[in-house]
Amino acid sequence: MKSSSKIWITVSTVSIIVTFVLIYGFIIAVQDIVNPSGDTDFISEQKETTTASPIKQSKEIKIAAIGDSLAKGTGDDEGKGFVRRVVSMLKEDGKEVRVTANLAINGLTAEKLLPQLDEAGVKYTLEQSNLILLSIGANDLFQGAQAGQGADINIPDTAALFKLLPKASGSLEEVLKKIAEINPNAEIVYVGLYNPFNDLQDLKQVGNAVVTTWNSKVLELISTYDQMALAPTFDLFENNVPQLLASDHFHPNAQGYEEMAERIVEVLGITDQHGKKVEMGDE
C-alpha cells in the first residue's frame, strides 16, 4: 500500500509539473504572436547568411523601386518616401546614386504586380538597376480594412485575414522568383510589413498576428536567394504608430519613412539603424 501511494504521489507530481510547463509554453507562444519582440534579429541573421552586397563594389548604385503606395511614398508631406531618403543616405556615404525609375502604384497587390513584371518597360528598368526596393503585400492582407480615422476603419474578421495569407504569399513567391529571373545580379530588398493598427485595441492582436506570420513567410522565401534581404519595419512602428503614421492611419509620415530608409540602408550594410556611418569594409 505504501509503495502504491508513493507511485501515485510521484505520478501526480510529474503530471502537475508537465501541466505547468505546457501552460507556460502556451502563454509564451501567445505573447509572441500578440506582442512580438521585434524584427531586428532578422537583420543579424541575414548578415551572417548572405554574401557580400554587390552594390558595395559598384561605382554607381542604380535604384529601381517597385510595388505599392509605400514604395511610392504616399503619406509623406515632404514627397520623398523611403526611396529618395535611401538615395540621400547613400550619397552621404560617398556613393554615386540615381533612381532608374519608381514603378510603384497605389493600391497594388502582389497578384496584380505579377503581370506587370512581364511588361517590356518594367523589365528594362529592373535590368538596368543593381538595387531593387520592393514593397508589396499590405493591400493583399488589409484589403478589408479601409484607411480612415479611428472608428472609421473597418475591422476585418480574424479568420478572413488569415484566409488571405496562402494566396498572398503564393503571389509574393512568384513575384520574387520573376524579379530574380529578370535581374539575377541585383541586390533586392523587400521592405517588411508593420501593423498600422497597433494602437487600436480591436485590431492590435489580429494585426500583429497576421503581419508577424507574413514577415516570417517572407524571410523563408527570400532566404533561398543569395542577393535578397528583408528590411524589417514591424519593430519601428510597434509602439510608435501615432508618431510615425500619416493622418490616414495607414501610410507612414515623413518621420516614418525616414526610419524605414535608415533600416533599408542598415540592411545593405552601409549604416546602422541609428544612421551612424561605418567603414565600407566593416561588417
N, C-alpha and C positions, 0 to 999 in steps of 0.2 A: 504493500500500500504506500509506504514512504517513497519507494523508488518511482512508483507511478505518479505520485504527487509532484515529485521533483521534475519528472519528464513534462508534466502538464505546465508546471511553472516556467520551465525553460522554453517550451513551445510558445507560451503566451507572451513571454518577454521578447522573444525573437520576432513574433508577429507584430507586437507594438512598435518595435524599433523599425521594422520594414515599413510599416504603415506611415510612421513619421517621415522616413526617408522619401517615400513616394509623394507624400503631401508637400514636403519641402521642394522636391524636384518640380512638381506641378506648379507651385507658386512662382518659382524662379522662371519657368518657361512662360507663364502668363505675363509676368512683369517684363520679360524680354521682348514680347510682342507689343504690349501696350505702351511701354516706355523704353524703347531701345536705347542702349547706352551710346549710340552714335556710330558713324561710319568711318571714323578716322583710322581704324585698324585696317580697313581695306587698302589704304594708301601704302602702309608699310609692307603689307602682304604683296602688293603689286610691285613695289620697288625691289623685293627680293626675288621675284619670279620672272619679271620681264627683262628683255635685253636692253642695252643702252638706247636711249632715244635717238632716232636718226636725225632729228632736227638740230641736235647739238653739233653735228658735224656739217650742217648745211650752211652755206654762205647767206642764204635768204630763206626766210620762213614764209611760205605762201599758204594762207589760211582760207579754207572753204568752210562755211557754216551751212548746216542743213537741218531741217526738222520743223519744229513748231514755233509758237509765239515766243517761247523762252529764248530760242536761238535768234529770233528776230529782234528781241529787246523790248517787247511790249510791256508797258508799265513804267518804263524808265523816263522820267521827265527831262533827263539830260540827253536822251536819244542815243545813248552809247550801247546799252546792253552789255552782256559779258564779252561779246566778240571784240568790240572796239577797245574795251578795257584790257583784254588779254593782249591786244596789239600794243597798247601803250606800255604795259608792264614789260613785255619782251623787248621793246625798243629801249626802255630804260636800262636793260641788261646789255645793251650794245649790239643787239641783233638787227639785221635788216628784215623788216616785216611788212607784208602787204596782204590785203584781203582780195583773193581772186574773185569771190562773189559770196553774197549772203543769200542763199536759196530758201531760207525759212519762210513758212507760210502760216499765218494764224489759223488755229483750229485743226492743223494737220494731225492725222493719226498714223501709226506705223503701217497699217493696212493701206492707206492712201498714198503713203510715201513710196511703197514698193514699185508701182508702175512708173512713177516719176524718175526712178533710177535707170529706166530704160531710154529716157529721152536723151537725144544727142547732146544738147546743151548742158544738161546736168552731168552727164558722163564726162564731157570735155572739161568742165570746171573741176571735177573731182580728180581727173587725171593730171591736171596742171598744178595740183596742190600737194604739199607734203605734210600738212597738218589739217585734219578734218575734225571739226567740232560738231557733234551730233546731239540734239536734244529732241527726244520723241518718247511718247508713252503716257504723258499726263492726260491727254484728251481721250486716249483709249480707256484709261481707268476711271477717270472722273467725268465721263460724259453725262452721268446722271446728276451731277452737282453743278448747277449753274452759278456762275460768279455773281456776287452781289454783296450786300452789306448785312452781316448778322443774320437776322431772321429771314432775309430774302433768299438765302441759299437753300436750295432743295437738298434734303438729306437722303442720299441713296441708301437702299437696303444693303445690309452687310453681305448677305448671300449673293445679291446681284453683283456687287463689286468683285467678289472672289470668282464669280462665274465668268467674268470678263478676262481674268488672268491667263488662262490657257491660250485663247485665241490671240490676245495681245502679245504675249511672249513668243508665240509661234511666228507672228508677223515680224516682230523685232529680230528674231533669229534669221529670217530671210533677208531683212534689211542689212544686218551686219555682214552676212555672207556675200551679198551683192556688192556692197561698198568695198569689201576686201578684195573681191574679184576685179572691180574696176581699177583700184589702185592698191596693189599689194605692198607697195613701198611706203605708203603714207602712214604717219602717226595718226591714229584715230582715237579721239577722246569722247567717250559717252558721258554726258552730264546727268548724273543720277537725280532721282526724284526726291522731293521733300513733301511733307504734308502741309498744305496751305491752310488746313482747317484745324491745326493743332491746338488753337486757343478756343475752339468751340467744343463744349462738352459732348454734344451728340455725335460729333464727327471725329473726335480725337482718337478714340480707341480703334475704330474701324479703319480710319485713315492711316494710322501708324502701322496697323497690321498689314494692310494691303500694300502700302509703299515699301515696307521692310521686305515683304515677300518678293515684290517686283525687283528691288535692288539686288537682292540675293540671287535671283534668277539671272539678272544682267551680268553679275560678276561671274557666274557659272558659264555663261555664253562667251563672254569676251576672253576668258582665261584660255580658250582654245586657240586664240590668235596671238602671235608674238608682239605685234605692234598696236594692240588695243589696250586701253586703260579706262577705268571708271573714275570719274571725279565725283565723289560723294558730296551731297549737299544737305542731306537729312539733318545732320547734327548742327549745321549752320542756322537752320530755321527752327529747330525743335523748340527752343524756349524764347525765340525772338521774333515770332510771327508779326506782332504789331509793329515792330521797328523795321522789319525788312520787306514787308509787302506793300504794294500799291493800294489805292483805295478800292480796287475791285476785289480785294481779298483773295487773289489767286496768283497774280504775277508779282515778281519782285519789284521793289522800287530801286532808285539809284544805289542806295547802300547795299541792298540785297544783291544786285548784280555785281557790285564791287567785290563782295565777299566770294561770290561764285567764281569770278575771274581769278582771284587770288588762289582759290582752291585748284582751278584748272592748271594754272602755272606751277603750282606746287607739285601736282601730279606729273607734270612734264619734267620735273627735277631741276628747275631753274631758280625758283624761290620757294621759301617755306610758306606755311599758311598765314603767317603774320606779315608777309610781304617783304621779309628780310632777304637781301641778296646773299647768295652763296657762290663760291667759286665754281666755274663751269665743270671742273674735274671732280668736284666733291660729290659724294653720294651719301 
